[in-house]
Amino acid sequence: MTGIRILLFISMLVTSRLEAKQHPVTIMLDPAGHARNTGRKLANGFERAETLKLAESLSTLLEDRYKLKVVFTRSPGEEIVPLQNASFANRLDVDFFLSLHIYKEESAKPKIFAYHLVFNPIADFALRTIDPLSFIPVHQAHFMSIQRTVFAGNMMRSTLLRQEYQKLFDFYGLYGIPLKPLVGMSVPALLLEIGINEDDKWQSLVEPIIDSLFFLTRSM
């Protein structure tokens, strides 16, 4: 049923995007894990708790500094079912979706990896004409925004590779691979994989990530 709803939302969004957006710039933050999934074990706690803390810190700065509207995919204690986030993001027609993941890194220096969804590098980037009245399969939803997704990823990449940040962390990407958390997304969507050796080490990465999202204050 969720898959059917996503198809309907995608079909409607193709038409709506032919007109200028009227709502404020909106970013959806997706902290990995949920009520029934703790995520990966970190040094002391679990991924679920730390990604939510990271999302909350990013949200405060994005709203205060950039005046963006921030939406979370989950709240504490909420369970996420397959394709729920895609349905939510597509329905709200958010400007950008960012999935946040944290794993335990052995080295002292944090690492950030940036990914976007690609199943077939040649076919996914092929020039396509989408009929506004047609249905789009869930696994092809990302076709609608793949160019804007890559633009967003490259903007983040150029910031996170700045010399002043190289002493704080190592950055890798942008990589296009099959990613379950981004399947069904018709909006620009990226996934950040953050490696830290101490649970609260993500705090030093908040400012660079915020800096890398400055492009959202301008038109994509």
Backbone hydrogen bonds in HBPLUS format (Angstrom, degrees):
<---DONOR---> <-ACCEPTOR-->    atom                        ^
c    i                          cat <-CA-CA->   ^        H-A-AA   ^      H-
h    n   atom  resd res      DA  || num        DHA   H-A  angle D-A-AA Bond
n    s   type  num  typ     dist DA aas  dist angle  dist       angle   num
A0005-ARG N   A0001-MET O   3.03 MM   4  6.37 158.6  2.08 151.4 156.8     1
A0006-ILE N   A0002-THR O   2.99 MM   4  6.29 153.3  2.06 149.2 156.4     2
A0007-LEU N   A0003-GLY O   3.11 MM   4  6.40 155.5  2.18 145.2 151.0     3
A0008-LEU N   A0004-ILE O   3.07 MM   4  6.39 155.3  2.13 149.3 155.8     4
A0009-PHE N   A0005-ARG O   2.90 MM   4  6.18 162.4  1.93 153.8 158.3     5
A0010-ILE N   A0006-ILE O   2.88 MM   4  6.05 162.8  1.91 154.3 158.8     6
A0011-SER N   A0007-LEU O   3.04 MM   4  6.20 162.9  2.07 147.4 151.8     7
A0012-MET N   A0008-LEU O   3.07 MM   4  6.31 156.5  2.12 149.3 155.3     8
A0013-LEU N   A0009-PHE O   2.88 MM   4  6.09 150.4  1.97 148.2 157.0     9
A0014-VAL N   A0010-ILE O   3.15 MM   4  6.40 145.5  2.28 151.6 158.4    10
A0016-SER N   A0012-MET O   3.14 MM   4  6.44 164.1  2.17 148.0 152.8    11
A0017-ARG N   A0013-LEU O   2.94 MM   4  5.96 151.4  2.02 150.8 155.2    12
A0018-LEU N   A0015-THR O   3.09 MM   3  5.51 159.1  2.13 111.5 118.1    13
A0019-GLU N   A0016-SER O   3.17 MM   3  5.77 163.3  2.20 113.0 118.2    14
A0069-LYS N   A0025-VAL O   2.95 MM  44  6.15 178.9  1.95 164.8 164.4    15
A0095-ASP N   A0026-THR O   2.90 MM  69  5.31 136.9  2.09 135.7 149.0    16
A0027-ILE N   A0069-LYS O   2.89 MM  42  6.32 157.9  1.94 166.9 174.2    17
A0071-VAL N   A0027-ILE O   2.99 MM  44  6.36 156.2  2.05 153.5 158.6    18
A0028-MET N   A0096-PHE O   2.84 MM  68  6.30 161.2  1.88 158.2 164.2    19
A0098-LEU N   A0028-MET O   2.89 MM  70  6.23 167.5  1.91 172.6 175.3    20
A0029-LEU N   A0071-VAL O   2.83 MM  42  6.21 152.2  1.90 160.1 169.0    21
A0073-THR N   A0029-LEU O   3.06 MM  44  6.35 141.9  2.21 160.5 159.9    22
A0030-ASP N   A0098-LEU O   2.86 MM  68  6.00 160.1  1.90 155.8 153.2    23
A0100-LEU N   A0030-ASP O   2.80 MM  70  5.81 166.1  1.82 141.4 145.6    24
A0032-ALA N   A0100-LEU O   2.94 MM  68  5.81 159.1  1.98 164.0 165.2    25
A0034-HIS N   A0037-ASN O   2.89 MM   3  5.04 161.0  1.93 136.5 142.8    26
A0037-ASN N   A0034-HIS O   2.96 MM   3  5.04 162.3  1.99 111.7 117.3    27
A0035-ALA N   A0078-GLU O   2.91 MM  43  5.19 168.3  1.93 128.5 129.9    28
A0048-ARG N   A0038-THR O   2.85 MM  10  4.99 159.6  1.89 152.8 145.8    29
A0047-GLU N   A0040-ARG O   2.84 MM   7  5.19 151.5  1.92 152.2 161.2    30
A0042-LEU N   A0045-GLY O   2.91 MM   3  5.35 170.2  1.92 143.5 143.2    31
A0050-GLU N   A0046-PHE O   3.46 MM   4  6.78 168.8  2.47 154.8 157.7    32
A0051-THR N   A0047-GLU O   2.94 MM   4  5.97 167.7  1.96 166.8 168.4    33
A0053-LYS N   A0049-ALA O   3.13 MM   4  6.41 154.9  2.19 145.2 152.0    34
A0054-LEU N   A0050-GLU O   2.93 MM   4  6.15 158.5  1.98 148.0 153.9    35
A0055-ALA N   A0051-THR O   2.89 MM   4  6.07 160.2  1.93 144.7 150.1    36
A0056-GLU N   A0052-LEU O   2.94 MM   4  6.15 155.6  2.00 147.2 153.6    37
A0057-SER N   A0053-LYS O   3.03 MM   4  6.28 155.4  2.09 148.0 154.2    38
A0058-LEU N   A0054-LEU O   2.94 MM   4  6.21 162.0  1.98 155.0 159.9    39
A0059-SER N   A0055-ALA O   2.86 MM   4  5.97 156.6  1.91 146.6 153.6    40
A0060-THR N   A0056-GLU O   3.16 MM   4  6.36 160.0  2.20 146.6 149.8    41
A0061-LEU N   A0057-SER O   3.46 MM   4  6.73 164.5  2.48 147.0 149.7    42
A0062-LEU N   A0058-LEU O   2.88 MM   4  6.03 161.7  1.91 157.5 163.6    43
A0063-GLU N   A0059-SER O   2.98 MM   4  6.07 156.8  2.04 151.8 156.9    44
A0064-ASP N   A0060-THR O   2.99 MM   4  6.06 162.5  2.02 144.7 150.3    45
A0065-ARG N   A0061-LEU O   2.75 MM   4  5.39 157.8  1.80 141.1 149.0    46
A0066-TYR N   A0062-LEU O   3.23 MM   4  5.16 135.2  2.45 109.5 122.0    47
A0068-LEU N   A0062-LEU O   3.13 MM   6  5.74 176.4  2.13 137.9 136.8    48
A0067-LYS N   A0063-GLU O   3.18 MM   4  4.46 126.3  2.48 103.9 113.3    49
A0078-GLU N   A0075-SER O   3.08 MM   3  5.61 154.5  2.14 144.6 143.0    50
A0084-GLN N   A0081-VAL O   3.07 MM   3  5.54 158.5  2.12 136.9 138.4    51
A0087-SER N   A0083-LEU O   3.03 MM   4  6.20 161.8  2.06 149.1 153.9    52
A0088-PHE N   A0084-GLN O   2.95 MM   4  6.15 159.0  2.00 149.7 155.5    53
A0089-ALA N   A0085-ASN O   2.85 MM   4  6.03 169.5  1.86 154.6 157.0    54
A0090-ASN N   A0086-ALA O   2.91 MM   4  5.95 166.2  1.93 151.4 155.6    55
A0091-ARG N   A0087-SER O   2.97 MM   4  5.97 155.0  2.03 142.2 149.5    56
A0092-LEU N   A0088-PHE O   3.10 MM   4  6.31 158.1  2.15 148.7 153.9    57
A0093-ASP N   A0089-ALA O   2.91 MM   4  5.88 119.7  2.28 133.0 149.3    58
A0094-VAL N   A0089-ALA O   3.35 MM   5  5.83 158.0  2.41 150.3 156.4    59
A0097-PHE N   A0188-PRO O   2.88 MM  91  6.20 145.8  2.00 149.9 160.8    60
A0190-LEU N   A0097-PHE O   2.95 MM  93  6.36 157.6  2.00 161.1 164.9    61
A0099-SER N   A0190-LEU O   2.94 MM  91  6.33 167.5  1.96 152.8 156.0    62
A0192-LEU N   A0099-SER O   2.85 MM  93  6.17 166.6  1.87 178.4 176.8    63
A0101-HIS N   A0192-LEU O   2.93 MM  91  6.04 146.6  2.04 163.0 173.4    64
A0194-ILE N   A0101-HIS O   2.78 MM  93  6.01 164.0  1.81 144.3 149.7    65
A0103-TYR N   A0194-ILE O   2.85 MM  91  6.23 157.1  1.90 155.1 159.1    66
A0196-ILE N   A0103-TYR O   3.10 MM  93  6.53 160.3  2.14 165.4 166.7    67
A0105-GLU N   A0196-ILE O   2.78 MM  91  4.73 167.0  1.80 113.4 118.1    68
A0170-ASP N   A0110-PRO O   3.00 MM  60  6.48 154.8  2.06 146.5 151.5    69
A0111-LYS N   A0195-GLY O   3.02 MM  84  4.91 149.9  2.11 132.1 140.3    70
A0195-GLY N   A0111-LYS O   2.77 MM  84  4.91 165.9  1.79 145.9 150.9    71
A0112-ILE N   A0170-ASP O   2.85 MM  58  6.27 156.9  1.90 163.2 168.8    72
A0172-TYR N   A0112-ILE O   2.83 MM  60  6.22 151.2  1.92 161.8 168.4    73
A0113-PHE N   A0193-GLU O   2.86 MM  80  4.99 155.3  1.92 142.8 151.0    74
A0193-GLU N   A0113-PHE O   2.87 MM  80  4.99 163.6  1.90 146.7 152.3    75
A0114-ALA N   A0172-TYR O   3.01 MM  58  6.50 150.7  2.10 156.0 165.1    76
A0175-TYR N   A0114-ALA O   3.02 MM  61  6.38 161.2  2.06 144.1 149.5    77
A0115-TYR N   A0191-LEU O   2.91 MM  76  5.13 154.7  1.98 150.3 157.6    78
A0191-LEU N   A0115-TYR O   2.92 MM  76  5.13 155.5  1.98 146.0 149.2    79
A0116-HIS N   A0175-TYR O   2.85 MM  59  6.31 146.6  1.97 154.4 159.8    80
A0177-ILE N   A0116-HIS O   3.10 MM  61  6.51 151.4  2.19 171.7 170.4    81
A0118-VAL N   A0177-ILE O   3.07 MM  59  4.83 154.0  2.14 106.6 112.1    82
A0124-ASP N   A0120-ASN O   2.76 MM   4  5.51 168.1  1.77 165.8 168.9    83
A0126-ALA N   A0123-ALA O   3.19 MM   3  5.12 157.2  2.25 100.7 107.7    84
A0134-SER N   A0131-ASP O   2.98 MM   3  5.35 167.5  2.00 119.2 123.2    85
A0140-GLN N   A0137-PRO O   2.90 MM   3  5.37 160.5  1.94 117.6 123.8    86
A0141-ALA N   A0138-VAL O   3.16 MM   3  5.27 168.7  2.18 110.7 113.8    87
A0143-PHE N   A0140-GLN O   2.97 MM   3  5.59 159.4  2.02 118.1 124.7    88
A0144-MET N   A0141-ALA O   3.22 MM   3  6.08 153.7  2.29 122.8 126.3    89
A0145-SER N   A0142-HIS O   3.24 MM   3  5.71 147.4  2.36 110.0 117.4    90
A0149-THR N   A0145-SER O   2.79 MM   4  5.98 150.3  1.87 156.4 166.6    91
A0150-VAL N   A0146-ILE O   2.99 MM   4  6.19 160.9  2.03 146.4 149.9    92
A0151-PHE N   A0147-GLN O   2.97 MM   4  6.19 154.5  2.04 143.3 151.1    93
A0152-ALA N   A0148-ARG O   2.93 MM   4  6.11 162.3  1.96 145.7 149.9    94
A0153-GLY N   A0149-THR O   2.90 MM   4  6.17 160.1  1.93 149.6 155.5    95
A0154-ASN N   A0150-VAL O   2.87 MM   4  6.05 157.0  1.92 149.8 155.4    96
A0155-MET N   A0151-PHE O   2.95 MM   4  6.20 149.9  2.04 148.5 157.1    97
A0156-MET N   A0152-ALA O   3.00 MM   4  6.29 161.2  2.04 152.9 157.3    98
A0157-ARG N   A0153-GLY O   2.84 MM   4  5.99 158.5  1.88 145.2 152.3    99
A0158-SER N   A0154-ASN O   2.95 MM   4  6.06 162.3  1.98 146.2 149.4   100
A0159-THR N   A0155-MET O   3.36 MM   4  6.59 147.6  2.47 139.4 146.9   101
A0159-THR N   A0156-MET O   3.17 MM   3  5.31 124.5  2.49  98.2 112.0   102
A0160-LEU N   A0156-MET O   2.91 MM   4  6.14 171.6  1.92 161.8 164.1   103
A0161-LEU N   A0157-ARG O   3.03 MM   4  6.06 129.6  2.30 147.7 158.3   104
A0162-ARG N   A0159-THR O   3.06 MM   3  5.46 165.2  2.08 116.1 118.9   105
A0165-TYR N   A0162-ARG O   3.01 MM   3  5.57 150.2  2.10 114.6 123.4   106
A0166-GLN N   A0163-GLN O   3.16 MM   3  5.21 144.3  2.29 101.0 111.2   107
A0168-LEU N   A0165-TYR O   2.95 MM   3  5.25 145.3  2.07 107.3 118.0   108
A0169-PHE N   A0165-TYR O   3.22 MM   4  6.54 154.1  2.29 161.2 167.3   109
A0182-LEU N   A0179-LEU O   3.15 MM   3  5.66 151.4  2.23 114.6 122.7   110
A0183-VAL N   A0180-LYS O   3.24 MM   3  5.34 163.0  2.27 109.4 114.5   111
A0185-MET N   A0182-LEU O   3.27 MM   3  5.77 160.1  2.31 135.8 135.5   112
A0201-LYS N   A0198-GLU O   2.99 MM   3  5.33 166.0  2.01 120.8 124.5   113
A0203-GLN N   A0200-ASP O   3.15 MM   3  5.99 168.1  2.17 122.1 125.5   114
A0204-SER N   A0201-LYS O   3.29 MM   3  6.06 151.3  2.38 118.9 123.0   115
A0205-LEU N   A0202-TRP O   2.87 MM   3  5.23 154.4  1.94 111.9 120.6   116
A0206-VAL N   A0203-GLN O   3.42 MM   3  5.50 161.1  2.46 102.7 107.9   117
A0209-ILE N   A0205-LEU O   3.09 MM   4  6.23 162.8  2.12 152.7 157.7   118
A0210-ILE N   A0206-VAL O   2.91 MM   4  6.12 162.9  1.94 156.5 161.6   119
A0211-ASP N   A0207-GLU O   2.90 MM   4  6.09 161.7  1.94 152.8 158.0   120
A0212-SER N   A0208-PRO O   2.91 MM   4  6.16 149.8  2.00 144.5 152.7   121
A0213-LEU N   A0210-ILE O   3.05 MM   3  5.21 147.5  2.16 103.2 113.1   122
A0214-PHE N   A0211-ASP O   3.24 MM   3  5.52 163.7  2.26 114.1 115.1   123
A0216-LEU N   A0213-LEU O   3.05 MM   3  5.82 162.8  2.08 121.1 125.8   124
A0217-THR N   A0214-PHE O   2.92 MM   3  5.76 167.2  1.93 127.1 131.3   125
A0218-ARG N   A0215-PHE O   3.00 MM   3  5.45 161.0  2.04 113.0 118.9   126
